[in-house]
Amino acid sequence: MARSAPTIDSYGGGGFRLSGEWHVGSLLIVGDQPGAWPVTSLAQVNRETLAAVFEAGRAEVEFLLLGVGAANALPPKALRQDLLAAGIGLEFMDTPAAAKLYNVLTSEGRRLAAALIAI
């Protein structure tokens, strides 16, 4: 991951403070590019809502860090299979844990994408 990867300063209240700037709603970060992610529940997470991750591919993203919301839950089987077929790993956990882990992993230079459902 590029050294210019944003940091997650805080989360909650329906959004994220990313490198000092407030973002309302869910968040998708691929490489050093954060963006709004129109997902409000785990049921909406699929290949289409994660198109940017699949487009980046294994060369840019070794795994997807998925924050599934307020409580941990298993992502849809179809998504797990699609990521496996693309050679992209998957780590999933509740959004608070994912937000904290994201900062640690990017500081280590890991090549990951983060998809975080706002809480």
Biopython code that builds the backbone (N, CA, C, O; Angstrom):
import numpy as np
from Bio.PDB.StructureBuilder import StructureBuilder

atoms = [
    (1, "MET", "N", (0.841, -1.176, 0.000)),
    (1, "MET", "CA", (0.000, 0.000, 0.000)),
    (1, "MET", "C", (0.884, 1.237, 0.000)),
    (1, "MET", "O", (1.956, 1.257, 0.604)),
    (2, "ALA", "N", (0.426, 2.231, -0.668)),
    (2, "ALA", "CA", (1.173, 3.476, -0.744)),
    (2, "ALA", "C", (1.273, 4.108, 0.641)),
    (2, "ALA", "O", (0.391, 3.942, 1.483)),
    (3, "ARG", "N", (2.355, 4.828, 0.852)),
    (3, "ARG", "CA", (2.530, 5.509, 2.132)),
    (3, "ARG", "C", (1.491, 6.602, 2.333)),
    (3, "ARG", "O", (1.297, 7.077, 3.452)),
    (4, "SER", "N", (0.831, 6.998, 1.271)),
    (4, "SER", "CA", (-0.161, 8.056, 1.373)),
    (4, "SER", "C", (-1.548, 7.514, 1.716)),
    (4, "SER", "O", (-2.543, 8.225, 1.575)),
    (5, "ALA", "N", (-1.618, 6.267, 2.164)),
    (5, "ALA", "CA", (-2.906, 5.700, 2.558)),
    (5, "ALA", "C", (-3.508, 6.554, 3.665)),
    (5, "ALA", "O", (-2.801, 6.963, 4.586)),
    (6, "PRO", "N", (-4.809, 6.827, 3.585)),
    (6, "PRO", "CA", (-5.445, 7.638, 4.619)),
    (6, "PRO", "C", (-5.484, 6.894, 5.949)),
    (6, "PRO", "O", (-5.362, 5.669, 5.991)),
    (7, "THR", "N", (-5.656, 7.639, 7.028)),
    (7, "THR", "CA", (-5.822, 7.025, 8.340)),
    (7, "THR", "C", (-7.261, 7.214, 8.801)),
    (7, "THR", "O", (-7.897, 8.225, 8.502)),
    (8, "ILE", "N", (-7.757, 6.234, 9.525)),
    (8, "ILE", "CA", (-9.088, 6.337, 10.100)),
    (8, "ILE", "C", (-8.916, 6.890, 11.508)),
    (8, "ILE", "O", (-8.427, 6.203, 12.405)),
    (9, "ASP", "N", (-9.322, 8.130, 11.685)),
    (9, "ASP", "CA", (-9.162, 8.806, 12.974)),
    (9, "ASP", "C", (-10.273, 8.437, 13.943)),
    (9, "ASP", "O", (-10.033, 8.325, 15.145)),
    (10, "SER", "N", (-11.489, 8.247, 13.434)),
    (10, "SER", "CA", (-12.617, 7.864, 14.284)),
    (10, "SER", "C", (-13.725, 7.303, 13.407)),
    (10, "SER", "O", (-13.689, 7.414, 12.182)),
    (11, "TYR", "N", (-14.709, 6.697, 14.060)),
    (11, "TYR", "CA", (-15.837, 6.086, 13.368)),
    (11, "TYR", "C", (-17.043, 6.139, 14.283)),
    (11, "TYR", "O", (-16.918, 6.348, 15.490)),
    (12, "GLY", "N", (-18.209, 5.949, 13.694)),
    (12, "GLY", "CA", (-19.454, 5.975, 14.464)),
    (12, "GLY", "C", (-20.295, 7.161, 14.031)),
    (12, "GLY", "O", (-19.847, 8.000, 13.250)),
    (13, "GLY", "N", (-21.504, 7.225, 14.536)),
    (13, "GLY", "CA", (-22.385, 8.318, 14.161)),
    (13, "GLY", "C", (-22.734, 8.310, 12.685)),
    (13, "GLY", "O", (-23.086, 9.343, 12.116)),
    (14, "GLY", "N", (-22.634, 7.134, 12.064)),
    (14, "GLY", "CA", (-22.993, 7.012, 10.650)),
    (14, "GLY", "C", (-21.905, 7.375, 9.675)),
    (14, "GLY", "O", (-22.192, 7.620, 8.503)),
    (15, "GLY", "N", (-20.637, 7.419, 10.127)),
    (15, "GLY", "CA", (-19.563, 7.754, 9.200)),
    (15, "GLY", "C", (-18.189, 7.544, 9.800)),
    (15, "GLY", "O", (-18.022, 6.856, 10.807)),
    (16, "PHE", "N", (-17.207, 8.158, 9.151)),
    (16, "PHE", "CA", (-15.797, 7.992, 9.512)),
    (16, "PHE", "C", (-15.067, 9.315, 9.390)),
    (16, "PHE", "O", (-15.343, 10.103, 8.486)),
    (17, "ARG", "N", (-14.135, 9.558, 10.301)),
    (17, "ARG", "CA", (-13.208, 10.680, 10.140)),
    (17, "ARG", "C", (-11.943, 10.078, 9.548)),
    (17, "ARG", "O", (-11.261, 9.265, 10.173)),
    (18, "LEU", "N", (-11.657, 10.501, 8.332)),
    (18, "LEU", "CA", (-10.564, 9.925, 7.559)),
    (18, "LEU", "C", (-9.529, 11.008, 7.304)),
    (18, "LEU", "O", (-9.799, 11.979, 6.596)),
    (19, "SER", "N", (-8.334, 10.840, 7.885)),
    (19, "SER", "CA", (-7.261, 11.829, 7.758)),
    (19, "SER", "C", (-7.774, 13.236, 8.053)),
    (19, "SER", "O", (-7.444, 14.192, 7.353)),
    (20, "GLY", "N", (-8.592, 13.343, 9.110)),
    (20, "GLY", "CA", (-9.086, 14.633, 9.554)),
    (20, "GLY", "C", (-10.364, 15.120, 8.892)),
    (20, "GLY", "O", (-10.911, 16.147, 9.292)),
    (21, "GLU", "N", (-10.847, 14.407, 7.893)),
    (21, "GLU", "CA", (-12.039, 14.839, 7.159)),
    (21, "GLU", "C", (-13.194, 13.869, 7.394)),
    (21, "GLU", "O", (-13.020, 12.654, 7.301)),
    (22, "TRP", "N", (-14.374, 14.410, 7.700)),
    (22, "TRP", "CA", (-15.543, 13.584, 7.992)),
    (22, "TRP", "C", (-16.172, 13.069, 6.699)),
    (22, "TRP", "O", (-16.381, 13.831, 5.754)),
    (23, "HIS", "N", (-16.470, 11.773, 6.666)),
    (23, "HIS", "CA", (-17.156, 11.123, 5.541)),
    (23, "HIS", "C", (-18.423, 10.472, 6.080)),
    (23, "HIS", "O", (-18.364, 9.619, 6.965)),
    (24, "VAL", "N", (-19.552, 10.875, 5.547)),
    (24, "VAL", "CA", (-20.835, 10.301, 5.962)),
    (24, "VAL", "C", (-21.046, 8.990, 5.218)),
    (24, "VAL", "O", (-20.779, 8.899, 4.020)),
    (25, "GLY", "N", (-21.527, 7.972, 5.933)),
    (25, "GLY", "CA", (-21.869, 6.695, 5.319)),
    (25, "GLY", "C", (-20.706, 5.730, 5.287)),
    (25, "GLY", "O", (-19.637, 5.982, 5.843)),
    (26, "SER", "N", (-20.947, 4.614, 4.618)),
    (26, "SER", "CA", (-19.942, 3.555, 4.507)),
    (26, "SER", "C", (-18.793, 4.014, 3.620)),
    (26, "SER", "O", (-18.918, 4.973, 2.859)),
    (27, "LEU", "N", (-17.668, 3.306, 3.736)),
    (27, "LEU", "CA", (-16.423, 3.746, 3.126)),
    (27, "LEU", "C", (-15.726, 2.588, 2.423)),
    (27, "LEU", "O", (-15.650, 1.479, 2.951)),
    (28, "LEU", "N", (-15.223, 2.861, 1.231)),
    (28, "LEU", "CA", (-14.424, 1.886, 0.487)),
    (28, "LEU", "C", (-13.086, 2.535, 0.178)),
    (28, "LEU", "O", (-13.024, 3.601, -0.434)),
    (29, "ILE", "N", (-12.019, 1.879, 0.608)),
    (29, "ILE", "CA", (-10.667, 2.381, 0.352)),
    (29, "ILE", "C", (-9.920, 1.312, -0.448)),
    (29, "ILE", "O", (-9.766, 0.177, 0.003)),
    (30, "VAL", "N", (-9.465, 1.692, -1.633)),
    (30, "VAL", "CA", (-8.655, 0.801, -2.464)),
    (30, "VAL", "C", (-7.350, 1.540, -2.729)),
    (30, "VAL", "O", (-7.340, 2.616, -3.325)),
    (31, "GLY", "N", (-6.245, 0.945, -2.276)),
    (31, "GLY", "CA", (-4.967, 1.646, -2.352)),
    (31, "GLY", "C", (-5.021, 2.850, -1.437)),
    (31, "GLY", "O", (-5.334, 2.720, -0.254)),
    (32, "ASP", "N", (-4.718, 4.015, -1.972)),
    (32, "ASP", "CA", (-4.796, 5.233, -1.161)),
    (32, "ASP", "C", (-6.012, 6.072, -1.533)),
    (32, "ASP", "O", (-6.081, 7.256, -1.203)),
    (33, "GLN", "N", (-6.978, 5.451, -2.228)),
    (33, "GLN", "CA", (-8.149, 6.176, -2.708)),
    (33, "GLN", "C", (-9.407, 5.821, -1.924)),
    (33, "GLN", "O", (-10.000, 4.768, -2.161)),
    (34, "PRO", "N", (-9.831, 6.685, -0.987)),
    (34, "PRO", "CA", (-11.086, 6.443, -0.274)),
    (34, "PRO", "C", (-12.266, 6.981, -1.074)),
    (34, "PRO", "O", (-12.135, 7.916, -1.864)),
    (35, "GLY", "N", (-13.404, 6.371, -0.849)),
    (35, "GLY", "CA", (-14.606, 6.866, -1.500)),
    (35, "GLY", "C", (-15.847, 6.414, -0.767)),
    (35, "GLY", "O", (-15.818, 5.473, 0.026)),
    (36, "ALA", "N", (-16.936, 7.102, -1.046)),
    (36, "ALA", "CA", (-18.222, 6.705, -0.484)),
    (36, "ALA", "C", (-18.570, 5.323, -1.024)),
    (36, "ALA", "O", (-18.246, 4.988, -2.163)),
    (37, "TRP", "N", (-19.229, 4.535, -0.196)),
    (37, "TRP", "CA", (-19.611, 3.168, -0.569)),
    (37, "TRP", "C", (-21.087, 3.029, -0.237)),
    (37, "TRP", "O", (-21.447, 3.051, 0.940)),
    (38, "PRO", "N", (-21.956, 2.887, -1.236)),
    (38, "PRO", "CA", (-23.407, 2.902, -0.998)),
    (38, "PRO", "C", (-23.960, 1.597, -0.427)),
    (38, "PRO", "O", (-24.904, 1.021, -0.967)),
    (39, "VAL", "N", (-23.363, 1.146, 0.664)),
    (39, "VAL", "CA", (-23.764, -0.103, 1.300)),
    (39, "VAL", "C", (-24.151, 0.208, 2.746)),
    (39, "VAL", "O", (-23.425, 0.909, 3.451)),
    (40, "THR", "N", (-25.291, -0.315, 3.182)),
    (40, "THR", "CA", (-25.722, -0.077, 4.559)),
    (40, "THR", "C", (-25.863, -1.367, 5.361)),
    (40, "THR", "O", (-26.089, -1.324, 6.570)),
    (41, "SER", "N", (-25.730, -2.522, 4.688)),
    (41, "SER", "CA", (-25.835, -3.797, 5.395)),
    (41, "SER", "C", (-24.986, -4.851, 4.692)),
    (41, "SER", "O", (-24.657, -4.716, 3.514)),
    (42, "LEU", "N", (-24.640, -5.886, 5.421)),
    (42, "LEU", "CA", (-23.825, -6.969, 4.879)),
    (42, "LEU", "C", (-24.508, -7.649, 3.699)),
    (42, "LEU", "O", (-23.831, -8.123, 2.787)),
    (43, "ALA", "N", (-25.830, -7.705, 3.704)),
    (43, "ALA", "CA", (-26.565, -8.344, 2.607)),
    (43, "ALA", "C", (-26.315, -7.655, 1.264)),
    (43, "ALA", "O", (-26.515, -8.264, 0.213)),
    (44, "GLN", "N", (-25.884, -6.398, 1.286)),
    (44, "GLN", "CA", (-25.630, -5.646, 0.052)),
    (44, "GLN", "C", (-24.200, -5.810, -0.465)),
    (44, "GLN", "O", (-23.871, -5.295, -1.533)),
    (45, "VAL", "N", (-23.369, -6.503, 0.260)),
    (45, "VAL", "CA", (-21.971, -6.650, -0.135)),
    (45, "VAL", "C", (-21.853, -7.799, -1.123)),
    (45, "VAL", "O", (-22.176, -8.944, -0.807)),
    (46, "ASN", "N", (-21.385, -7.477, -2.325)),
    (46, "ASN", "CA", (-21.240, -8.477, -3.384)),
    (46, "ASN", "C", (-20.197, -8.012, -4.396)),
    (46, "ASN", "O", (-19.578, -6.961, -4.230)),
    (47, "ARG", "N", (-20.019, -8.794, -5.421)),
    (47, "ARG", "CA", (-19.020, -8.477, -6.453)),
    (47, "ARG", "C", (-19.274, -7.103, -7.072)),
    (47, "ARG", "O", (-18.329, -6.370, -7.366)),
    (48, "GLU", "N", (-20.530, -6.758, -7.268)),
    (48, "GLU", "CA", (-20.864, -5.477, -7.894)),
    (48, "GLU", "C", (-20.534, -4.298, -6.970)),
    (48, "GLU", "O", (-19.972, -3.301, -7.423)),
    (49, "THR", "N", (-20.879, -4.405, -5.677)),
    (49, "THR", "CA", (-20.605, -3.291, -4.769)),
    (49, "THR", "C", (-19.115, -3.183, -4.437)),
    (49, "THR", "O", (-18.661, -2.168, -3.907)),
    (50, "LEU", "N", (-18.363, -4.232, -4.753)),
    (50, "LEU", "CA", (-16.911, -4.232, -4.548)),
    (50, "LEU", "C", (-16.153, -4.254, -5.877)),
    (50, "LEU", "O", (-15.023, -4.737, -5.946)),
    (51, "ALA", "N", (-16.775, -3.734, -6.918)),
    (51, "ALA", "CA", (-16.171, -3.771, -8.258)),
    (51, "ALA", "C", (-14.764, -3.171, -8.271)),
    (51, "ALA", "O", (-13.881, -3.693, -8.950)),
    (52, "ALA", "N", (-14.547, -2.090, -7.535)),
    (52, "ALA", "CA", (-13.226, -1.452, -7.519)),
    (52, "ALA", "C", (-12.149, -2.376, -6.971)),
    (52, "ALA", "O", (-11.002, -2.328, -7.416)),
    (53, "VAL", "N", (-12.508, -3.212, -6.015)),
    (53, "VAL", "CA", (-11.547, -4.169, -5.443)),
    (53, "VAL", "C", (-11.191, -5.215, -6.489)),
    (53, "VAL", "O", (-10.018, -5.536, -6.678)),
    (54, "PHE", "N", (-12.197, -5.742, -7.166)),
    (54, "PHE", "CA", (-11.945, -6.753, -8.188)),
    (54, "PHE", "C", (-11.175, -6.161, -9.371)),
    (54, "PHE", "O", (-10.334, -6.838, -9.960)),
    (55, "GLU", "N", (-11.455, -4.909, -9.720)),
    (55, "GLU", "CA", (-10.725, -4.252, -10.816)),
    (55, "GLU", "C", (-9.265, -4.042, -10.454)),
    (55, "GLU", "O", (-8.391, -4.182, -11.310)),
    (56, "ALA", "N", (-8.988, -3.710, -9.198)),
    (56, "ALA", "CA", (-7.600, -3.527, -8.762)),
    (56, "ALA", "C", (-6.847, -4.849, -8.852)),
    (56, "ALA", "O", (-5.684, -4.882, -9.252)),
    (57, "GLY", "N", (-7.512, -5.934, -8.481)),
    (57, "GLY", "CA", (-6.939, -7.266, -8.603)),
    (57, "GLY", "C", (-5.839, -7.580, -7.613)),
    (57, "GLY", "O", (-5.449, -6.749, -6.793)),
    (58, "ARG", "N", (-5.360, -8.783, -7.714)),
    (58, "ARG", "CA", (-4.361, -9.334, -6.799)),
    (58, "ARG", "C", (-3.056, -8.530, -6.815)),
    (58, "ARG", "O", (-2.362, -8.457, -5.800)),
    (59, "ALA", "N", (-2.721, -7.929, -7.957)),
    (59, "ALA", "CA", (-1.479, -7.158, -8.048)),
    (59, "ALA", "C", (-1.483, -5.965, -7.095)),
    (59, "ALA", "O", (-0.429, -5.578, -6.590)),
    (60, "GLU", "N", (-2.649, -5.378, -6.845)),
    (60, "GLU", "CA", (-2.744, -4.205, -5.983)),
    (60, "GLU", "C", (-3.330, -4.508, -4.607)),
    (60, "GLU", "O", (-3.080, -3.773, -3.651)),
    (61, "VAL", "N", (-4.107, -5.586, -4.499)),
    (61, "VAL", "CA", (-4.824, -5.894, -3.258)),
    (61, "VAL", "C", (-4.557, -7.340, -2.862)),
    (61, "VAL", "O", (-5.015, -8.264, -3.533)),
    (62, "GLU", "N", (-3.811, -7.540, -1.766)),
    (62, "GLU", "CA", (-3.593, -8.912, -1.325)),
    (62, "GLU", "C", (-4.796, -9.455, -0.567)),
    (62, "GLU", "O", (-5.058, -10.658, -0.589)),
    (63, "PHE", "N", (-5.533, -8.562, 0.108)),
    (63, "PHE", "CA", (-6.763, -9.013, 0.758)),
    (63, "PHE", "C", (-7.705, -7.839, 1.007)),
    (63, "PHE", "O", (-7.307, -6.674, 1.012)),
    (64, "LEU", "N", (-8.956, -8.193, 1.212)),
    (64, "LEU", "CA", (-9.996, -7.236, 1.538)),
    (64, "LEU", "C", (-10.259, -7.303, 3.035)),
    (64, "LEU", "O", (-10.515, -8.377, 3.580)),
    (65, "LEU", "N", (-10.197, -6.158, 3.696)),
    (65, "LEU", "CA", (-10.562, -6.032, 5.100)),
    (65, "LEU", "C", (-11.994, -5.510, 5.111)),
    (65, "LEU", "O", (-12.252, -4.365, 4.737)),
    (66, "LEU", "N", (-12.914, -6.354, 5.539)),
    (66, "LEU", "CA", (-14.336, -6.034, 5.487)),
    (66, "LEU", "C", (-14.877, -5.788, 6.886)),
    (66, "LEU", "O", (-14.884, -6.689, 7.725)),
    (67, "GLY", "N", (-15.331, -4.564, 7.134)),
    (67, "GLY", "CA", (-16.007, -4.219, 8.380)),
    (67, "GLY", "C", (-17.494, -4.415, 8.164)),
    (67, "GLY", "O", (-18.122, -3.649, 7.433)),
    (68, "VAL", "N", (-18.064, -5.430, 8.790)),
    (68, "VAL", "CA", (-19.423, -5.881, 8.467)),
    (68, "VAL", "C", (-20.535, -5.147, 9.209)),
    (68, "VAL", "O", (-21.709, -5.471, 9.027)),
    (69, "GLY", "N", (-20.195, -4.173, 10.036)),
    (69, "GLY", "CA", (-21.209, -3.441, 10.802)),
    (69, "GLY", "C", (-20.927, -3.526, 12.281)),
    (69, "GLY", "O", (-19.788, -3.742, 12.696)),
    (70, "ALA", "N", (-21.969, -3.355, 13.079)),
    (70, "ALA", "CA", (-21.808, -3.298, 14.537)),
    (70, "ALA", "C", (-21.429, -4.642, 15.157)),
    (70, "ALA", "O", (-20.766, -4.679, 16.194)),
    (71, "ALA", "N", (-21.843, -5.745, 14.533)),
    (71, "ALA", "CA", (-21.539, -7.084, 15.066)),
    (71, "ALA", "C", (-20.963, -7.954, 13.954)),
    (71, "ALA", "O", (-21.396, -7.867, 12.805)),
    (72, "ASN", "N", (-19.999, -8.782, 14.293)),
    (72, "ASN", "CA", (-19.381, -9.651, 13.300)),
    (72, "ASN", "C", (-20.396, -10.646, 12.745)),
    (72, "ASN", "O", (-21.254, -11.148, 13.472)),
    (73, "ALA", "N", (-20.288, -10.922, 11.452)),
    (73, "ALA", "CA", (-21.158, -11.881, 10.778)),
    (73, "ALA", "C", (-20.427, -12.398, 9.543)),
    (73, "ALA", "O", (-19.548, -11.727, 9.003)),
    (74, "LEU", "N", (-20.794, -13.577, 9.112)),
    (74, "LEU", "CA", (-20.168, -14.209, 7.954)),
    (74, "LEU", "C", (-20.644, -13.556, 6.657)),
    (74, "LEU", "O", (-21.849, -13.469, 6.418)),
    (75, "PRO", "N", (-19.707, -13.093, 5.812)),
    (75, "PRO", "CA", (-20.100, -12.515, 4.522)),
    (75, "PRO", "C", (-20.777, -13.561, 3.636)),
    (75, "PRO", "O", (-20.585, -14.760, 3.838)),
    (76, "PRO", "N", (-21.562, -13.116, 2.664)),
    (76, "PRO", "CA", (-22.253, -14.046, 1.775)),
    (76, "PRO", "C", (-21.289, -15.023, 1.088)),
    (76, "PRO", "O", (-20.178, -14.655, 0.707)),
    (77, "LYS", "N", (-21.734, -16.260, 0.941)),
    (77, "LYS", "CA", (-20.910, -17.308, 0.340)),
    (77, "LYS", "C", (-20.458, -16.930, -1.063)),
    (77, "LYS", "O", (-19.305, -17.172, -1.420)),
    (78, "ALA", "N", (-21.340, -16.340, -1.867)),
    (78, "ALA", "CA", (-20.979, -15.967, -3.237)),
    (78, "ALA", "C", (-19.805, -14.988, -3.240)),
    (78, "ALA", "O", (-18.916, -15.093, -4.085)),
    (79, "LEU", "N", (-19.796, -14.047, -2.311)),
    (79, "LEU", "CA", (-18.696, -13.093, -2.226)),
    (79, "LEU", "C", (-17.403, -13.800, -1.848)),
    (79, "LEU", "O", (-16.359, -13.548, -2.451)),
    (80, "ARG", "N", (-17.459, -14.669, -0.870)),
    (80, "ARG", "CA", (-16.265, -15.417, -0.459)),
    (80, "ARG", "C", (-15.699, -16.211, -1.630)),
    (80, "ARG", "O", (-14.483, -16.261, -1.816)),
    (81, "GLN", "N", (-16.570, -16.827, -2.416)),
    (81, "GLN", "CA", (-16.132, -17.605, -3.575)),
    (81, "GLN", "C", (-15.535, -16.711, -4.660)),
    (81, "GLN", "O", (-14.525, -17.065, -5.268)),
    (82, "ASP", "N", (-16.157, -15.550, -4.907)),
    (82, "ASP", "CA", (-15.641, -14.623, -5.919)),
    (82, "ASP", "C", (-14.252, -14.117, -5.553)),
    (82, "ASP", "O", (-13.371, -14.045, -6.410)),
    (83, "LEU", "N", (-14.051, -13.767, -4.284)),
    (83, "LEU", "CA", (-12.738, -13.296, -3.849)),
    (83, "LEU", "C", (-11.692, -14.403, -3.962)),
    (83, "LEU", "O", (-10.568, -14.157, -4.399)),
    (84, "LEU", "N", (-12.059, -15.605, -3.573)),
    (84, "LEU", "CA", (-11.146, -16.740, -3.683)),
    (84, "LEU", "C", (-10.736, -16.955, -5.138)),
    (84, "LEU", "O", (-9.555, -17.142, -5.432)),
    (85, "ALA", "N", (-11.700, -16.928, -6.037)),
    (85, "ALA", "CA", (-11.416, -17.123, -7.464)),
    (85, "ALA", "C", (-10.505, -16.021, -8.012)),
    (85, "ALA", "O", (-9.715, -16.268, -8.923)),
    (86, "ALA", "N", (-10.611, -14.814, -7.464)),
    (86, "ALA", "CA", (-9.783, -13.688, -7.907)),
    (86, "ALA", "C", (-8.409, -13.677, -7.230)),
    (86, "ALA", "O", (-7.554, -12.860, -7.570)),
    (87, "GLY", "N", (-8.199, -14.586, -6.272)),
    (87, "GLY", "CA", (-6.924, -14.636, -5.571)),
    (87, "GLY", "C", (-6.765, -13.542, -4.527)),
    (87, "GLY", "O", (-5.648, -13.208, -4.132)),
    (88, "ILE", "N", (-7.883, -12.990, -4.084)),
    (88, "ILE", "CA", (-7.871, -11.924, -3.079)),
    (88, "ILE", "C", (-8.355, -12.515, -1.756)),
    (88, "ILE", "O", (-9.441, -13.089, -1.682)),
    (89, "GLY", "N", (-7.550, -12.370, -0.733)),
    (89, "GLY", "CA", (-7.930, -12.871, 0.577)),
    (89, "GLY", "C", (-9.044, -12.037, 1.195)),
    (89, "GLY", "O", (-9.357, -10.945, 0.720)),
    (90, "LEU", "N", (-9.633, -12.565, 2.259)),
    (90, "LEU", "CA", (-10.709, -11.874, 2.955)),
    (90, "LEU", "C", (-10.514, -11.971, 4.454)),
    (90, "LEU", "O", (-10.344, -13.061, 5.001)),
    (91, "GLU", "N", (-10.540, -10.829, 5.113)),
    (91, "GLU", "CA", (-10.572, -10.758, 6.566)),
    (91, "GLU", "C", (-11.815, -9.960, 6.908)),
    (91, "GLU", "O", (-11.991, -8.851, 6.403)),
    (92, "PHE", "N", (-12.678, -10.497, 7.751)),
    (92, "PHE", "CA", (-13.894, -9.781, 8.108)),
    (92, "PHE", "C", (-14.061, -9.754, 9.613)),
    (92, "PHE", "O", (-13.677, -10.684, 10.323)),
    (93, "MET", "N", (-14.644, -8.666, 10.079)),
    (93, "MET", "CA", (-14.863, -8.459, 11.512)),
    (93, "MET", "C", (-15.823, -7.291, 11.659)),
    (93, "MET", "O", (-16.200, -6.664, 10.669)),
    (94, "ASP", "N", (-16.223, -6.997, 12.899)),
    (94, "ASP", "CA", (-17.095, -5.846, 13.085)),
    (94, "ASP", "C", (-16.338, -4.583, 12.660)),
    (94, "ASP", "O", (-15.108, -4.545, 12.678)),
    (95, "THR", "N", (-17.089, -3.564, 12.282)),
    (95, "THR", "CA", (-16.482, -2.339, 11.757)),
    (95, "THR", "C", (-15.513, -1.680, 12.732)),
    (95, "THR", "O", (-14.447, -1.250, 12.293)),
    (96, "PRO", "N", (-15.814, -1.570, 14.037)),
    (96, "PRO", "CA", (-14.825, -0.955, 14.935)),
    (96, "PRO", "C", (-13.472, -1.668, 14.911)),
    (96, "PRO", "O", (-12.432, -1.013, 14.857)),
    (97, "ALA", "N", (-13.476, -2.986, 14.951)),
    (97, "ALA", "CA", (-12.220, -3.737, 14.912)),
    (97, "ALA", "C", (-11.519, -3.553, 13.572)),
    (97, "ALA", "O", (-10.297, -3.415, 13.526)),
    (98, "ALA", "N", (-12.283, -3.550, 12.482)),
    (98, "ALA", "CA", (-11.690, -3.386, 11.146)),
    (98, "ALA", "C", (-11.061, -2.008, 10.987)),
    (98, "ALA", "O", (-9.991, -1.881, 10.392)),
    (99, "ALA", "N", (-11.712, -0.977, 11.513)),
    (99, "ALA", "CA", (-11.173, 0.377, 11.409)),
    (99, "ALA", "C", (-9.832, 0.481, 12.141)),
    (99, "ALA", "O", (-8.897, 1.106, 11.641)),
    (100, "LYS", "N", (-9.740, -0.123, 13.309)),
    (100, "LYS", "CA", (-8.494, -0.103, 14.078)),
    (100, "LYS", "C", (-7.401, -0.898, 13.364)),
    (100, "LYS", "O", (-6.261, -0.446, 13.260)),
    (101, "LEU", "N", (-7.760, -2.088, 12.874)),
    (101, "LEU", "CA", (-6.782, -2.937, 12.202)),
    (101, "LEU", "C", (-6.285, -2.305, 10.903)),
    (101, "LEU", "O", (-5.116, -2.453, 10.545)),
    (102, "TYR", "N", (-7.162, -1.609, 10.206)),
    (102, "TYR", "CA", (-6.770, -0.942, 8.956)),
    (102, "TYR", "C", (-5.554, -0.041, 9.185)),
    (102, "TYR", "O", (-4.585, -0.094, 8.428)),
    (103, "ASN", "N", (-5.611, 0.778, 10.225)),
    (103, "ASN", "CA", (-4.495, 1.694, 10.499)),
    (103, "ASN", "C", (-3.200, 0.941, 10.769)),
    (103, "ASN", "O", (-2.135, 1.351, 10.308)),
    (104, "VAL", "N", (-3.282, -0.145, 11.505)),
    (104, "VAL", "CA", (-2.085, -0.946, 11.805)),
    (104, "VAL", "C", (-1.514, -1.540, 10.517)),
    (104, "VAL", "O", (-0.313, -1.453, 10.262)),
    (105, "LEU", "N", (-2.378, -2.137, 9.717)),
    (105, "LEU", "CA", (-1.905, -2.819, 8.501)),
    (105, "LEU", "C", (-1.348, -1.854, 7.475)),
    (105, "LEU", "O", (-0.341, -2.156, 6.835)),
    (106, "THR", "N", (-1.976, -0.696, 7.299)),
    (106, "THR", "CA", (-1.442, 0.257, 6.327)),
    (106, "THR", "C", (-0.117, 0.850, 6.813)),
    (106, "THR", "O", (0.750, 1.170, 5.999)),
    (107, "SER", "N", (0.047, 0.997, 8.130)),
    (107, "SER", "CA", (1.323, 1.503, 8.640)),
    (107, "SER", "C", (2.441, 0.501, 8.382)),
    (107, "SER", "O", (3.614, 0.873, 8.327)),
    (108, "GLU", "N", (2.077, -0.775, 8.224)),
    (108, "GLU", "CA", (3.056, -1.821, 7.913)),
    (108, "GLU", "C", (3.287, -1.955, 6.415)),
    (108, "GLU", "O", (4.109, -2.763, 5.983)),
    (109, "GLY", "N", (2.561, -1.163, 5.615)),
    (109, "GLY", "CA", (2.741, -1.201, 4.168)),
    (109, "GLY", "C", (1.994, -2.320, 3.469)),
    (109, "GLY", "O", (2.312, -2.650, 2.327)),
    (110, "ARG", "N", (1.020, -2.904, 4.122)),
    (110, "ARG", "CA", (0.249, -3.999, 3.508)),
    (110, "ARG", "C", (-0.598, -3.476, 2.355)),
    (110, "ARG", "O", (-1.099, -2.352, 2.400)),
    (111, "ARG", "N", (-0.751, -4.291, 1.335)),
    (111, "ARG", "CA", (-1.570, -3.959, 0.172)),
    (111, "ARG", "C", (-2.976, -4.508, 0.405)),
    (111, "ARG", "O", (-3.236, -5.686, 0.158)),
    (112, "LEU", "N", (-3.863, -3.668, 0.872)),
    (112, "LEU", "CA", (-5.190, -4.129, 1.156)),
    (112, "LEU", "C", (-6.224, -3.123, 0.692)),
    (112, "LEU", "O", (-5.922, -1.957, 0.437)),
    (113, "ALA", "N", (-7.433, -3.600, 0.592)),
    (113, "ALA", "CA", (-8.596, -2.746, 0.391)),
    (113, "ALA", "C", (-9.418, -2.856, 1.655)),
    (113, "ALA", "O", (-9.421, -3.897, 2.311)),
    (114, "ALA", "N", (-10.120, -1.781, 2.001)),
    (114, "ALA", "CA", (-10.984, -1.797, 3.170)),
    (114, "ALA", "C", (-12.389, -1.394, 2.742)),
    (114, "ALA", "O", (-12.585, -0.368, 2.091)),
    (115, "ALA", "N", (-13.351, -2.208, 3.113)),
    (115, "ALA", "CA", (-14.761, -1.918, 2.870)),
    (115, "ALA", "C", (-15.425, -1.910, 4.235)),
    (115, "ALA", "O", (-15.538, -2.950, 4.884)),
    (116, "LEU", "N", (-15.863, -0.737, 4.669)),
    (116, "LEU", "CA", (-16.326, -0.555, 6.039)),
    (116, "LEU", "C", (-17.763, -0.050, 6.057)),
    (116, "LEU", "O", (-18.058, 1.048, 5.585)),
    (117, "ILE", "N", (-18.644, -0.868, 6.608)),
    (117, "ILE", "CA", (-20.052, -0.478, 6.731)),
    (117, "ILE", "C", (-20.171, 0.450, 7.933)),
    (117, "ILE", "O", (-19.772, 0.097, 9.042)),
    (118, "ALA", "N", (-20.721, 1.637, 7.704)),
    (118, "ALA", "CA", (-20.854, 2.637, 8.763)),
    (118, "ALA", "C", (-21.788, 2.148, 9.868)),
    (118, "ALA", "O", (-22.754, 1.425, 9.623)),
    (119, "ILE", "N", (-21.466, 2.566, 11.092)),
    (119, "ILE", "CA", (-22.315, 2.255, 12.246)),
    (119, "ILE", "C", (-22.695, 3.548, 12.951)),
    (119, "ILE", "O", (-23.410, 3.518, 13.953)),
]
sb = StructureBuilder()
sb.init_structure("model")
sb.init_model(0)
sb.init_chain("A")
sb.init_seg("    ")
for serial, (resi, resn, name, xyz) in enumerate(atoms, 1):
    if name == "N":
        sb.init_residue(resn, " ", resi, " ")
    sb.init_atom(name, np.array(xyz, "f"), 0.0, 1.0, " ", f" {name:<3s}", serial, name[0])
structure = sb.get_structure()
